[in-house]
């Protein structure tokens, strides 16, 4: 598979990861335990805001691999 195809597939995958992650994070944020505590909200939003990077890293690595010669 050439790099252009990998980048197209990877871009679509990254968009899906971002959409699913954000919708899931919003749903979890409505939990009464999180909604009642300001400190827990701060921690939750920091973790939820940065957490999508972990599943996205392998996709970006796969996308940027050079073409085989």
PDB file of N, H, CA, C and O in Angstrom:
ATOM      1  N   UNK A   1       0.843  -1.165   0.000  1.00  0.00           N
ATOM      2  CA  UNK A   1       0.000   0.000   0.000  1.00  0.00           C
ATOM      3  C   UNK A   1       0.898   1.242   0.000  1.00  0.00           C
ATOM      4  O   UNK A   1       1.839   1.339   0.788  1.00  0.00           O
ATOM      5  N   UNK A   2       0.600   2.175  -0.881  1.00  0.00           N
ATOM      6  H   UNK A   2      -0.165   2.096  -1.521  1.00  0.00           H
ATOM      7  CA  UNK A   2       1.458   3.360  -0.948  1.00  0.00           C
ATOM      8  C   UNK A   2       1.078   4.374   0.135  1.00  0.00           C
ATOM      9  O   UNK A   2       0.042   4.252   0.789  1.00  0.00           O
ATOM     10  N   UNK A   3       1.935   5.364   0.301  1.00  0.00           N
ATOM     11  H   UNK A   3       2.776   5.462  -0.230  1.00  0.00           H
ATOM     12  CA  UNK A   3       1.780   6.310   1.403  1.00  0.00           C
ATOM     13  C   UNK A   3       0.516   7.166   1.257  1.00  0.00           C
ATOM     14  O   UNK A   3      -0.100   7.534   2.257  1.00  0.00           O
ATOM     15  N   UNK A   4       0.134   7.479   0.030  1.00  0.00           N
ATOM     16  H   UNK A   4       0.635   7.179  -0.782  1.00  0.00           H
ATOM     17  CA  UNK A   4      -1.075   8.292  -0.171  1.00  0.00           C
ATOM     18  C   UNK A   4      -2.313   7.551   0.295  1.00  0.00           C
ATOM     19  O   UNK A   4      -3.198   8.148   0.907  1.00  0.00           O
ATOM     20  N   UNK A   5      -2.386   6.264   0.015  1.00  0.00           N
ATOM     21  H   UNK A   5      -1.667   5.779  -0.482  1.00  0.00           H
ATOM     22  CA  UNK A   5      -3.534   5.468   0.453  1.00  0.00           C
ATOM     23  C   UNK A   5      -3.543   5.331   1.968  1.00  0.00           C
ATOM     24  O   UNK A   5      -4.593   5.435   2.601  1.00  0.00           O
ATOM     25  N   UNK A   6      -2.354   5.096   2.555  1.00  0.00           N
ATOM     26  H   UNK A   6      -1.501   5.012   2.040  1.00  0.00           H
ATOM     27  CA  UNK A   6      -2.270   4.996   4.017  1.00  0.00           C
ATOM     28  C   UNK A   6      -2.703   6.303   4.678  1.00  0.00           C
ATOM     29  O   UNK A   6      -3.388   6.282   5.700  1.00  0.00           O
ATOM     30  N   UNK A   7      -2.310   7.431   4.104  1.00  0.00           N
ATOM     31  H   UNK A   7      -1.753   7.447   3.274  1.00  0.00           H
ATOM     32  CA  UNK A   7      -2.687   8.721   4.682  1.00  0.00           C
ATOM     33  C   UNK A   7      -4.195   8.960   4.576  1.00  0.00           C
ATOM     34  O   UNK A   7      -4.797   9.519   5.492  1.00  0.00           O
ATOM     35  N   UNK A   8      -4.796   8.549   3.488  1.00  0.00           N
ATOM     36  H   UNK A   8      -4.307   8.094   2.743  1.00  0.00           H
ATOM     37  CA  UNK A   8      -6.242   8.686   3.345  1.00  0.00           C
ATOM     38  C   UNK A   8      -6.970   7.837   4.389  1.00  0.00           C
ATOM     39  O   UNK A   8      -7.862   8.324   5.085  1.00  0.00           O
ATOM     40  N   UNK A   9      -6.584   6.571   4.491  1.00  0.00           N
ATOM     41  H   UNK A   9      -5.860   6.175   3.926  1.00  0.00           H
ATOM     42  CA  UNK A   9      -7.213   5.672   5.459  1.00  0.00           C
ATOM     43  C   UNK A   9      -6.935   6.148   6.883  1.00  0.00           C
ATOM     44  O   UNK A   9      -7.822   6.114   7.735  1.00  0.00           O
ATOM     45  N   UNK A  10      -5.715   6.588   7.139  1.00  0.00           N
ATOM     46  H   UNK A  10      -4.994   6.616   6.447  1.00  0.00           H
ATOM     47  CA  UNK A  10      -5.353   7.075   8.464  1.00  0.00           C
ATOM     48  C   UNK A  10      -6.113   8.328   8.855  1.00  0.00           C
ATOM     49  O   UNK A  10      -6.511   8.478  10.011  1.00  0.00           O
ATOM     50  N   UNK A  11      -6.320   9.230   7.908  1.00  0.00           N
ATOM     51  H   UNK A  11      -5.997   9.108   6.969  1.00  0.00           H
ATOM     52  CA  UNK A  11      -7.074  10.441   8.183  1.00  0.00           C
ATOM     53  C   UNK A  11      -8.512  10.113   8.558  1.00  0.00           C
ATOM     54  O   UNK A  11      -9.059  10.693   9.496  1.00  0.00           O
ATOM     55  N   UNK A  12      -9.111   9.207   7.845  1.00  0.00           N
ATOM     56  H   UNK A  12      -8.667   8.736   7.083  1.00  0.00           H
ATOM     57  CA  UNK A  12     -10.476   8.778   8.163  1.00  0.00           C
ATOM     58  C   UNK A  12     -10.507   8.109   9.538  1.00  0.00           C
ATOM     59  O   UNK A  12     -11.418   8.352  10.329  1.00  0.00           O
ATOM     60  N   UNK A  13      -9.514   7.270   9.817  1.00  0.00           N
ATOM     61  H   UNK A  13      -8.774   7.072   9.174  1.00  0.00           H
ATOM     62  CA  UNK A  13      -9.446   6.607  11.122  1.00  0.00           C
ATOM     63  C   UNK A  13      -9.277   7.615  12.249  1.00  0.00           C
ATOM     64  O   UNK A  13      -9.906   7.474  13.298  1.00  0.00           O
ATOM     65  N   UNK A  14      -8.437   8.632  12.052  1.00  0.00           N
ATOM     66  H   UNK A  14      -7.927   8.747  11.200  1.00  0.00           H
ATOM     67  CA  UNK A  14      -8.234   9.653  13.075  1.00  0.00           C
ATOM     68  C   UNK A  14      -9.501  10.466  13.320  1.00  0.00           C
ATOM     69  O   UNK A  14      -9.810  10.805  14.462  1.00  0.00           O
ATOM     70  N   UNK A  15     -10.224  10.773  12.269  1.00  0.00           N
ATOM     71  H   UNK A  15      -9.973  10.497  11.341  1.00  0.00           H
ATOM     72  CA  UNK A  15     -11.496  11.475  12.440  1.00  0.00           C
ATOM     73  C   UNK A  15     -12.492  10.628  13.233  1.00  0.00           C
ATOM     74  O   UNK A  15     -13.188  11.138  14.110  1.00  0.00           O
ATOM     75  N   UNK A  16     -12.554   9.348  12.922  1.00  0.00           N
ATOM     76  H   UNK A  16     -11.989   8.934  12.208  1.00  0.00           H
ATOM     77  CA  UNK A  16     -13.452   8.456  13.659  1.00  0.00           C
ATOM     78  C   UNK A  16     -13.041   8.338  15.118  1.00  0.00           C
ATOM     79  O   UNK A  16     -13.898   8.345  16.002  1.00  0.00           O
ATOM     80  N   UNK A  17     -11.746   8.231  15.382  1.00  0.00           N
ATOM     81  H   UNK A  17     -11.050   8.225  14.663  1.00  0.00           H
ATOM     82  CA  UNK A  17     -11.257   8.161  16.761  1.00  0.00           C
ATOM     83  C   UNK A  17     -11.654   9.423  17.514  1.00  0.00           C
ATOM     84  O   UNK A  17     -12.132   9.342  18.646  1.00  0.00           O
ATOM     85  N   UNK A  18     -11.462  10.587  16.902  1.00  0.00           N
ATOM     86  H   UNK A  18     -11.074  10.653  15.982  1.00  0.00           H
ATOM     87  CA  UNK A  18     -11.784  11.854  17.565  1.00  0.00           C
ATOM     88  C   UNK A  18     -13.271  11.980  17.839  1.00  0.00           C
ATOM     89  O   UNK A  18     -13.665  12.438  18.911  1.00  0.00           O
ATOM     90  N   UNK A  19     -14.095  11.585  16.894  1.00  0.00           N
ATOM     91  H   UNK A  19     -13.775  11.213  16.022  1.00  0.00           H
ATOM     92  CA  UNK A  19     -15.550  11.691  17.070  1.00  0.00           C
ATOM     93  C   UNK A  19     -16.026  10.738  18.163  1.00  0.00           C
ATOM     94  O   UNK A  19     -16.755  11.144  19.068  1.00  0.00           O
ATOM     95  N   UNK A  20     -15.619   9.482  18.082  1.00  0.00           N
ATOM     96  H   UNK A  20     -15.026   9.152  17.347  1.00  0.00           H
ATOM     97  CA  UNK A  20     -16.049   8.496  19.077  1.00  0.00           C
ATOM     98  C   UNK A  20     -15.521   8.868  20.458  1.00  0.00           C
ATOM     99  O   UNK A  20     -16.248   8.777  21.447  1.00  0.00           O
ATOM    100  N   UNK A  21     -14.255   9.288  20.528  1.00  0.00           N
ATOM    101  H   UNK A  21     -13.665   9.362  19.724  1.00  0.00           H
ATOM    102  CA  UNK A  21     -13.660   9.664  21.825  1.00  0.00           C
ATOM    103  C   UNK A  21     -14.418  10.835  22.447  1.00  0.00           C
ATOM    104  O   UNK A  21     -14.746  10.800  23.632  1.00  0.00           O
ATOM    105  N   UNK A  22     -14.695  11.865  21.660  1.00  0.00           N
ATOM    106  H   UNK A  22     -14.429  11.894  20.697  1.00  0.00           H
ATOM    107  CA  UNK A  22     -15.355  13.051  22.221  1.00  0.00           C
ATOM    108  C   UNK A  22     -16.785  12.754  22.645  1.00  0.00           C
ATOM    109  O   UNK A  22     -17.224  13.230  23.692  1.00  0.00           O
ATOM    110  N   UNK A  23     -17.513  11.986  21.864  1.00  0.00           N
ATOM    111  H   UNK A  23     -17.157  11.600  21.014  1.00  0.00           H
ATOM    112  CA  UNK A  23     -18.884  11.638  22.257  1.00  0.00           C
ATOM    113  C   UNK A  23     -18.906  10.767  23.507  1.00  0.00           C
ATOM    114  O   UNK A  23     -19.760  10.945  24.376  1.00  0.00           O
ATOM    115  N   UNK A  24     -17.984   9.841  23.599  1.00  0.00           N
ATOM    116  H   UNK A  24     -17.290   9.697  22.894  1.00  0.00           H
ATOM    117  CA  UNK A  24     -17.892   9.001  24.795  1.00  0.00           C
ATOM    118  C   UNK A  24     -17.495   9.830  26.013  1.00  0.00           C
ATOM    119  O   UNK A  24     -18.050   9.648  27.097  1.00  0.00           O
ATOM    120  N   UNK A  25     -16.545  10.731  25.841  1.00  0.00           N
ATOM    121  H   UNK A  25     -16.093  10.879  24.961  1.00  0.00           H
ATOM    122  CA  UNK A  25     -16.100  11.582  26.949  1.00  0.00           C
ATOM    123  C   UNK A  25     -17.234  12.478  27.437  1.00  0.00           C
ATOM    124  O   UNK A  25     -17.384  12.685  28.641  1.00  0.00           O
ATOM    125  N   UNK A  26     -18.031  13.009  26.515  1.00  0.00           N
ATOM    126  H   UNK A  26     -17.909  12.841  25.537  1.00  0.00           H
ATOM    127  CA  UNK A  26     -19.162  13.842  26.922  1.00  0.00           C
ATOM    128  C   UNK A  26     -20.197  13.033  27.689  1.00  0.00           C
ATOM    129  O   UNK A  26     -20.770  13.518  28.664  1.00  0.00           O
ATOM    130  N   UNK A  27     -20.438  11.808  27.255  1.00  0.00           N
ATOM    131  H   UNK A  27     -19.972  11.414  26.463  1.00  0.00           H
ATOM    132  CA  UNK A  27     -21.411  10.964  27.949  1.00  0.00           C
ATOM    133  C   UNK A  27     -20.934  10.617  29.355  1.00  0.00           C
ATOM    134  O   UNK A  27     -21.720  10.653  30.302  1.00  0.00           O
ATOM    135  N   UNK A  28     -19.661  10.283  29.500  1.00  0.00           N
ATOM    136  H   UNK A  28     -19.022  10.254  28.731  1.00  0.00           H
ATOM    137  CA  UNK A  28     -19.120   9.936  30.820  1.00  0.00           C
ATOM    138  C   UNK A  28     -19.096  11.164  31.730  1.00  0.00           C
ATOM    139  O   UNK A  28     -19.287  11.041  32.940  1.00  0.00           O
ATOM    140  N   UNK A  29     -18.862  12.348  31.157  1.00  0.00           N
ATOM    141  H   UNK A  29     -18.707  12.448  30.174  1.00  0.00           H
ATOM    142  CA  UNK A  29     -18.787  13.576  31.954  1.00  0.00           C
ATOM    143  C   UNK A  29     -20.113  13.897  32.636  1.00  0.00           C
ATOM    144  O   UNK A  29     -20.142  14.658  33.604  1.00  0.00           O
ATOM    145  N   UNK A  30     -21.196  13.333  32.149  1.00  0.00           N
ATOM    146  H   UNK A  30     -21.173  12.715  31.363  1.00  0.00           H
ATOM    147  CA  UNK A  30     -22.505  13.591  32.748  1.00  0.00           C
ATOM    148  C   UNK A  30     -22.775  12.737  33.978  1.00  0.00           C
ATOM    149  O   UNK A  30     -23.808  12.899  34.628  1.00  0.00           O
ATOM    150  N   UNK A  31     -21.874  11.844  34.301  1.00  0.00           N
ATOM    151  H   UNK A  31     -21.035  11.713  33.774  1.00  0.00           H
ATOM    152  CA  UNK A  31     -22.050  10.993  35.486  1.00  0.00           C
ATOM    153  C   UNK A  31     -22.120  11.877  36.733  1.00  0.00           C
ATOM    154  O   UNK A  31     -21.356  12.834  36.856  1.00  0.00           O
ATOM    155  N   UNK A  32     -23.024  11.564  37.652  1.00  0.00           N
ATOM    156  H   UNK A  32     -23.645  10.786  37.552  1.00  0.00           H
ATOM    157  CA  UNK A  32     -23.181  12.406  38.849  1.00  0.00           C
ATOM    158  C   UNK A  32     -21.901  12.551  39.674  1.00  0.00           C
ATOM    159  O   UNK A  32     -21.663  13.607  40.261  1.00  0.00           O
ATOM    160  N   UNK A  33     -21.086  11.518  39.725  1.00  0.00           N
ATOM    161  H   UNK A  33     -21.278  10.661  39.249  1.00  0.00           H
ATOM    162  CA  UNK A  33     -19.844  11.580  40.505  1.00  0.00           C
ATOM    163  C   UNK A  33     -18.932  12.675  39.954  1.00  0.00           C
ATOM    164  O   UNK A  33     -18.341  13.434  40.722  1.00  0.00           O
ATOM    165  N   UNK A  34     -18.815  12.761  38.640  1.00  0.00           N
ATOM    166  H   UNK A  34     -19.295  12.145  38.015  1.00  0.00           H
ATOM    167  CA  UNK A  34     -17.954  13.759  38.017  1.00  0.00           C
ATOM    168  C   UNK A  34     -18.620  15.133  38.050  1.00  0.00           C
ATOM    169  O   UNK A  34     -17.955  16.135  38.311  1.00  0.00           O
ATOM    170  N   UNK A  35     -19.907  15.188  37.791  1.00  0.00           N
ATOM    171  H   UNK A  35     -20.447  14.374  37.578  1.00  0.00           H
ATOM    172  CA  UNK A  35     -20.611  16.462  37.725  1.00  0.00           C
ATOM    173  C   UNK A  35     -20.661  17.180  39.070  1.00  0.00           C
ATOM    174  O   UNK A  35     -20.775  18.406  39.096  1.00  0.00           O
ATOM    175  N   UNK A  36     -20.580  16.466  40.175  1.00  0.00           N
ATOM    176  H   UNK A  36     -20.487  15.470  40.154  1.00  0.00           H
ATOM    177  CA  UNK A  36     -20.705  17.071  41.504  1.00  0.00           C
ATOM    178  C   UNK A  36     -19.393  17.621  42.046  1.00  0.00           C
ATOM    179  O   UNK A  36     -19.421  18.440  42.964  1.00  0.00           O
ATOM    180  N   UNK A  37     -18.265  17.215  41.527  1.00  0.00           N
ATOM    181  H   UNK A  37     -18.241  16.550  40.781  1.00  0.00           H
ATOM    182  CA  UNK A  37     -16.976  17.609  42.086  1.00  0.00           C
ATOM    183  C   UNK A  37     -16.177  18.424  41.068  1.00  0.00           C
ATOM    184  O   UNK A  37     -15.880  17.947  39.973  1.00  0.00           O
ATOM    185  N   UNK A  38     -15.835  19.655  41.442  1.00  0.00           N
ATOM    186  H   UNK A  38     -16.076  20.042  42.332  1.00  0.00           H
ATOM    187  CA  UNK A  38     -15.057  20.508  40.540  1.00  0.00           C
ATOM    188  C   UNK A  38     -13.655  19.945  40.297  1.00  0.00           C
ATOM    189  O   UNK A  38     -13.159  19.979  39.171  1.00  0.00           O
ATOM    190  N   UNK A  39     -13.015  19.427  41.353  1.00  0.00           N
ATOM    191  H   UNK A  39     -13.418  19.400  42.268  1.00  0.00           H
ATOM    192  CA  UNK A  39     -11.666  18.868  41.193  1.00  0.00           C
ATOM    193  C   UNK A  39     -11.681  17.627  40.318  1.00  0.00           C
ATOM    194  O   UNK A  39     -10.784  17.426  39.499  1.00  0.00           O
ATOM    195  N   UNK A  40     -12.690  16.804  40.490  1.00  0.00           N
ATOM    196  H   UNK A  40     -13.419  16.967  41.155  1.00  0.00           H
ATOM    197  CA  UNK A  40     -12.802  15.607  39.651  1.00  0.00           C
ATOM    198  C   UNK A  40     -13.079  15.992  38.200  1.00  0.00           C
ATOM    199  O   UNK A  40     -12.612  15.321  37.280  1.00  0.00           O
ATOM    200  N   UNK A  41     -13.831  17.064  37.992  1.00  0.00           N
ATOM    201  H   UNK A  41     -14.210  17.609  38.739  1.00  0.00           H
ATOM    202  CA  UNK A  41     -14.066  17.544  36.633  1.00  0.00           C
ATOM    203  C   UNK A  41     -12.760  17.989  35.977  1.00  0.00           C
ATOM    204  O   UNK A  41     -12.497  17.669  34.818  1.00  0.00           O
ATOM    205  N   UNK A  42     -11.949  18.727  36.730  1.00  0.00           N
ATOM    206  H   UNK A  42     -12.163  18.986  37.671  1.00  0.00           H
ATOM    207  CA  UNK A  42     -10.672  19.198  36.183  1.00  0.00           C
ATOM    208  C   UNK A  42      -9.804  18.014  35.766  1.00  0.00           C
ATOM    209  O   UNK A  42      -9.275  17.983  34.655  1.00  0.00           O
ATOM    210  N   UNK A  43      -9.664  17.049  36.661  1.00  0.00           N
ATOM    211  H   UNK A  43     -10.095  17.074  37.563  1.00  0.00           H
ATOM    212  CA  UNK A  43      -8.850  15.864  36.362  1.00  0.00           C
ATOM    213  C   UNK A  43      -9.439  15.091  35.187  1.00  0.00           C
ATOM    214  O   UNK A  43      -8.712  14.665  34.289  1.00  0.00           O
ATOM    215  N   UNK A  44     -10.751  14.915  35.197  1.00  0.00           N
ATOM    216  H   UNK A  44     -11.341  15.261  35.926  1.00  0.00           H
ATOM    217  CA  UNK A  44     -11.397  14.152  34.127  1.00  0.00           C
ATOM    218  C   UNK A  44     -11.177  14.820  32.762  1.00  0.00           C
ATOM    219  O   UNK A  44     -10.823  14.152  31.791  1.00  0.00           O
ATOM    220  N   UNK A  45     -11.388  16.135  32.697  1.00  0.00           N
ATOM    221  H   UNK A  45     -11.675  16.677  33.486  1.00  0.00           H
ATOM    222  CA  UNK A  45     -11.263  16.807  31.403  1.00  0.00           C
ATOM    223  C   UNK A  45      -9.823  16.848  30.902  1.00  0.00           C
ATOM    224  O   UNK A  45      -9.593  16.827  29.693  1.00  0.00           O
ATOM    225  N   UNK A  46      -8.866  16.906  31.797  1.00  0.00           N
ATOM    226  H   UNK A  46      -9.053  16.924  32.779  1.00  0.00           H
ATOM    227  CA  UNK A  46      -7.456  16.834  31.373  1.00  0.00           C
ATOM    228  C   UNK A  46      -7.163  15.447  30.799  1.00  0.00           C
ATOM    229  O   UNK A  46      -6.562  15.322  29.733  1.00  0.00           O
ATOM    230  N   UNK A  47      -7.593  14.414  31.515  1.00  0.00           N
ATOM    231  H   UNK A  47      -8.082  14.515  32.381  1.00  0.00           H
ATOM    232  CA  UNK A  47      -7.354  13.046  31.041  1.00  0.00           C
ATOM    233  C   UNK A  47      -8.125  12.778  29.746  1.00  0.00           C
ATOM    234  O   UNK A  47      -7.577  12.216  28.798  1.00  0.00           O
ATOM    235  N   UNK A  48      -9.387  13.178  29.710  1.00  0.00           N
ATOM    236  H   UNK A  48      -9.833  13.635  30.480  1.00  0.00           H
ATOM    237  CA  UNK A  48     -10.194  12.948  28.509  1.00  0.00           C
ATOM    238  C   UNK A  48      -9.684  13.768  27.328  1.00  0.00           C
ATOM    239  O   UNK A  48      -9.741  13.315  26.184  1.00  0.00           O
ATOM    240  N   UNK A  49      -9.187  14.973  27.603  1.00  0.00           N
ATOM    241  H   UNK A  49      -9.141  15.341  28.532  1.00  0.00           H
ATOM    242  CA  UNK A  49      -8.694  15.823  26.524  1.00  0.00           C
ATOM    243  C   UNK A  49      -7.404  15.332  25.913  1.00  0.00           C
ATOM    244  O   UNK A  49      -7.183  15.489  24.713  1.00  0.00           O
ATOM    245  N   UNK A  50      -6.547  14.736  26.728  1.00  0.00           N
ATOM    246  H   UNK A  50      -6.727  14.608  27.704  1.00  0.00           H
ATOM    247  CA  UNK A  50      -5.269  14.235  26.225  1.00  0.00           C
ATOM    248  C   UNK A  50      -5.301  12.746  25.896  1.00  0.00           C
ATOM    249  O   UNK A  50      -4.415  12.245  25.203  1.00  0.00           O
ATOM    250  N   UNK A  51      -6.293  12.052  26.377  1.00  0.00           N
ATOM    251  H   UNK A  51      -7.013  12.459  26.940  1.00  0.00           H
ATOM    252  CA  UNK A  51      -6.343  10.596  26.242  1.00  0.00           C
ATOM    253  C   UNK A  51      -6.482  10.081  24.829  1.00  0.00           C
ATOM    254  O   UNK A  51      -6.063   8.960  24.541  1.00  0.00           O
ATOM    255  N   UNK A  52      -7.062  10.877  23.931  1.00  0.00           N
ATOM    256  H   UNK A  52      -7.402  11.788  24.165  1.00  0.00           H
ATOM    257  CA  UNK A  52      -7.241  10.399  22.564  1.00  0.00           C
ATOM    258  C   UNK A  52      -5.913  10.232  21.836  1.00  0.00           C
ATOM    259  O   UNK A  52      -5.848   9.564  20.804  1.00  0.00           O
ATOM    260  N   UNK A  53      -4.856  10.837  22.370  1.00  0.00           N
ATOM    261  H   UNK A  53      -4.910  11.379  23.209  1.00  0.00           H
ATOM    262  CA  UNK A  53      -3.546  10.755  21.712  1.00  0.00           C
ATOM    263  C   UNK A  53      -3.023   9.317  21.712  1.00  0.00           C
ATOM    264  O   UNK A  53      -2.406   8.884  20.739  1.00  0.00           O
ATOM    265  N   UNK A  54      -3.262   8.582  22.785  1.00  0.00           N
ATOM    266  H   UNK A  54      -3.764   8.934  23.576  1.00  0.00           H
ATOM    267  CA  UNK A  54      -2.749   7.200  22.862  1.00  0.00           C
ATOM    268  C   UNK A  54      -3.290   6.295  21.758  1.00  0.00           C
ATOM    269  O   UNK A  54      -2.500   5.601  21.119  1.00  0.00           O
ATOM    270  N   UNK A  55      -4.602   6.271  21.502  1.00  0.00           N
ATOM    271  H   UNK A  55      -5.244   6.835  22.021  1.00  0.00           H
ATOM    272  CA  UNK A  55      -5.050   5.432  20.378  1.00  0.00           C
ATOM    273  C   UNK A  55      -4.693   6.017  19.005  1.00  0.00           C
ATOM    274  O   UNK A  55      -4.665   5.288  18.014  1.00  0.00           O
ATOM    275  N   UNK A  56      -4.422   7.320  18.941  1.00  0.00           N
ATOM    276  H   UNK A  56      -4.444   7.912  19.746  1.00  0.00           H
ATOM    277  CA  UNK A  56      -4.098   7.934  17.646  1.00  0.00           C
ATOM    278  C   UNK A  56      -2.638   7.733  17.255  1.00  0.00           C
ATOM    279  O   UNK A  56      -2.315   7.740  16.067  1.00  0.00           O
ATOM    280  N   UNK A  57      -1.753   7.555  18.228  1.00  0.00           N
ATOM    281  H   UNK A  57      -2.015   7.549  19.193  1.00  0.00           H
ATOM    282  CA  UNK A  57      -0.326   7.430  17.920  1.00  0.00           C
ATOM    283  C   UNK A  57       0.001   6.272  16.971  1.00  0.00           C
ATOM    284  O   UNK A  57       0.762   6.478  16.025  1.00  0.00           O
ATOM    285  N   UNK A  58      -0.536   5.071  17.177  1.00  0.00           N
ATOM    286  H   UNK A  58      -1.154   4.904  17.945  1.00  0.00           H
ATOM    287  CA  UNK A  58      -0.221   3.996  16.213  1.00  0.00           C
ATOM    288  C   UNK A  58      -0.731   4.295  14.803  1.00  0.00           C
ATOM    289  O   UNK A  58      -0.106   3.902  13.818  1.00  0.00           O
ATOM    290  N   UNK A  59      -1.861   4.986  14.707  1.00  0.00           N
ATOM    291  H   UNK A  59      -2.369   5.305  15.507  1.00  0.00           H
ATOM    292  CA  UNK A  59      -2.395   5.320  13.388  1.00  0.00           C
ATOM    293  C   UNK A  59      -1.459   6.296  12.679  1.00  0.00           C
ATOM    294  O   UNK A  59      -1.164   6.127  11.496  1.00  0.00           O
ATOM    295  N   UNK A  60      -0.994   7.310  13.394  1.00  0.00           N
ATOM    296  H   UNK A  60      -1.234   7.447  14.355  1.00  0.00           H
ATOM    297  CA  UNK A  60      -0.079   8.295  12.801  1.00  0.00           C
ATOM    298  C   UNK A  60       1.239   7.635  12.416  1.00  0.00           C
ATOM    299  O   UNK A  60       1.792   7.931  11.357  1.00  0.00           O
ATOM    300  N   UNK A  61       1.745   6.746  13.262  1.00  0.00           N
ATOM    301  H   UNK A  61       1.295   6.506  14.122  1.00  0.00           H
ATOM    302  CA  UNK A  61       2.979   6.029  12.946  1.00  0.00           C
ATOM    303  C   UNK A  61       2.805   5.186  11.686  1.00  0.00           C
ATOM    304  O   UNK A  61       3.678   5.168  10.818  1.00  0.00           O
ATOM    305  N   UNK A  62       1.686   4.494  11.591  1.00  0.00           N
ATOM    306  H   UNK A  62       0.976   4.508  12.296  1.00  0.00           H
ATOM    307  CA  UNK A  62       1.413   3.669  10.412  1.00  0.00           C
ATOM    308  C   UNK A  62       1.284   4.543   9.163  1.00  0.00           C
ATOM    309  O   UNK A  62       1.767   4.174   8.093  1.00  0.00           O
ATOM    310  N   UNK A  63       0.636   5.696   9.301  1.00  0.00           N
ATOM    311  H   UNK A  63       0.244   5.996  10.170  1.00  0.00           H
ATOM    312  CA  UNK A  63       0.459   6.588   8.155  1.00  0.00           C
ATOM    313  C   UNK A  63       1.781   7.118   7.621  1.00  0.00           C
ATOM    314  O   UNK A  63       1.939   7.283   6.412  1.00  0.00           O
ATOM    315  N   UNK A  64       2.725   7.384   8.504  1.00  0.00           N
ATOM    316  H   UNK A  64       2.596   7.249   9.487  1.00  0.00           H
ATOM    317  CA  UNK A  64       3.955   8.054   8.081  1.00  0.00           C
ATOM    318  C   UNK A  64       5.078   7.105   7.700  1.00  0.00           C
ATOM    319  O   UNK A  64       6.189   7.548   7.405  1.00  0.00           O
ATOM    320  N   UNK A  65       4.804   5.803   7.704  1.00  0.00           N
ATOM    321  H   UNK A  65       3.902   5.444   7.944  1.00  0.00           H
ATOM    322  CA  UNK A  65       5.822   4.851   7.250  1.00  0.00           C
ATOM    323  C   UNK A  65       6.178   5.114   5.800  1.00  0.00           C
ATOM    324  O   UNK A  65       5.291   5.404   4.997  1.00  0.00           O
ATOM    325  N   UNK A  66       7.448   5.022   5.442  1.00  0.00           N
ATOM    326  H   UNK A  66       8.169   4.787   6.095  1.00  0.00           H
ATOM    327  CA  UNK A  66       7.815   5.231   4.040  1.00  0.00           C
ATOM    328  C   UNK A  66       7.353   4.052   3.167  1.00  0.00           C
ATOM    329  O   UNK A  66       7.156   2.934   3.642  1.00  0.00           O
ATOM    330  N   UNK A  67       7.192   4.350   1.893  1.00  0.00           N
ATOM    331  H   UNK A  67       7.352   5.258   1.507  1.00  0.00           H
ATOM    332  CA  UNK A  67       6.823   3.294   0.950  1.00  0.00           C
ATOM    333  C   UNK A  67       7.941   2.280   0.835  1.00  0.00           C
ATOM    334  O   UNK A  67       9.114   2.653   0.861  1.00  0.00           O
ATOM    335  N   UNK A  68       7.599   0.983   0.707  1.00  0.00           N
ATOM    336  H   UNK A  68       6.647   0.680   0.687  1.00  0.00           H
ATOM    337  CA  UNK A  68       8.652  -0.010   0.477  1.00  0.00           C
ATOM    338  C   UNK A  68       9.250   0.166  -0.918  1.00  0.00           C
ATOM    339  O   UNK A  68       8.549   0.488  -1.878  1.00  0.00           O
ATOM    340  N   UNK A  69      10.525  -0.047  -1.000  1.00  0.00           N
ATOM    341  H   UNK A  69      11.094  -0.309  -0.220  1.00  0.00           H
ATOM    342  CA  UNK A  69      11.227   0.124  -2.278  1.00  0.00           C
ATOM    343  C   UNK A  69      11.225  -1.112  -3.105  1.00  0.00           C
ATOM    344  O   UNK A  69      11.776  -1.120  -4.205  1.00  0.00           O
TER     345      UNK A  69
END
